[in-house]
């Protein structure tokens, strides 16, 4: 566990050399989870560390692994709007229509937070606009309710 703590600390601080060193000694760290259920990939993506995400993916980090809430790295970046990270995750096979424990997809999260460019990217990658969350709501409904007219226009 000591190595996992060091590993997540290196991810948070962006210490790529330490990450590479720890992965060389303990390749299984790429798939470990922290106390909150975050994988290294989800953790790095959450902190917008694109170079660390690239490193983890090159070490075969599971791109569709989930945290305790069922979020994948792509779901996590969708609401924040980091297009470059989303593109990288999609390149490595992130599931475009993955749903978390509440039924939210990357598209639903992007719509919910008014991330117009992210919605455009997800639609270009064939995100399914007909998927409903656990409450039966579509991405379009979230965008309408929040008044995100640009997103509504994209989703119609």
ChimeraX attribute file (.defattr): number of C-alpha atoms within 10 A of each C-alpha:
attribute: neighborCount
match mode: 1-to-1
recipient: residues
	/A:1	9
	/A:2	6
	/A:3	13
	/A:4	18
	/A:5	13
	/A:6	14
	/A:7	25
	/A:8	21
	/A:9	14
	/A:10	19
	/A:11	23
	/A:12	17
	/A:13	12
	/A:14	17
	/A:15	13
	/A:16	15
	/A:17	10
	/A:18	15
	/A:19	21
	/A:20	18
	/A:21	12
	/A:22	19
	/A:23	17
	/A:24	12
	/A:25	10
	/A:26	13
	/A:27	15
	/A:28	13
	/A:29	22
	/A:30	22
	/A:31	17
	/A:32	17
	/A:33	21
	/A:34	15
	/A:35	8
	/A:36	9
	/A:37	15
	/A:38	24
	/A:39	26
	/A:40	27
	/A:41	31
	/A:42	27
	/A:43	22
	/A:44	24
	/A:45	26
	/A:46	21
	/A:47	15
	/A:48	17
	/A:49	18
	/A:50	20
	/A:51	14
	/A:52	24
	/A:53	26
	/A:54	19
	/A:55	17
	/A:56	24
	/A:57	17
	/A:58	10
	/A:59	17
	/A:60	13
	/A:61	23
	/A:62	20
	/A:63	22
	/A:64	21
	/A:65	18
	/A:66	24
	/A:67	20
	/A:68	14
	/A:69	12
	/A:70	19
	/A:71	24
	/A:72	27
	/A:73	30
	/A:74	30
	/A:75	29
	/A:76	22
	/A:77	25
	/A:78	27
	/A:79	20
	/A:80	17
	/A:81	19
	/A:82	19
	/A:83	18
	/A:84	13
	/A:85	22
	/A:86	25
	/A:87	17
	/A:88	16
	/A:89	24
	/A:90	16
	/A:91	9
	/A:92	17
	/A:93	12
	/A:94	20
	/A:95	18
	/A:96	21
	/A:97	20
	/A:98	19
	/A:99	22
	/A:100	19
	/A:101	14
	/A:102	13
	/A:103	17
	/A:104	25
	/A:105	30
	/A:106	30
	/A:107	32
	/A:108	30
	/A:109	23
	/A:110	28
	/A:111	29
	/A:112	24
	/A:113	18
	/A:114	23
	/A:115	22
	/A:116	20
	/A:117	16
	/A:118	26
	/A:119	28
	/A:120	18
	/A:121	16
	/A:122	23
	/A:123	16
	/A:124	9
	/A:125	13
	/A:126	11
	/A:127	20
	/A:128	18
	/A:129	17
	/A:130	11
	/A:131	18
	/A:132	19
	/A:133	17
	/A:134	13
	/A:135	9
	/A:136	9
	/A:137	15
	/A:138	22
	/A:139	26
	/A:140	23
	/A:141	17
	/A:142	20
	/A:143	25
	/A:144	17
	/A:145	11
	/A:146	13
	/A:147	13
	/A:148	18
	/A:149	15
	/A:150	16
	/A:151	25
	/A:152	21
	/A:153	12
	/A:154	13
	/A:155	21
	/A:156	7
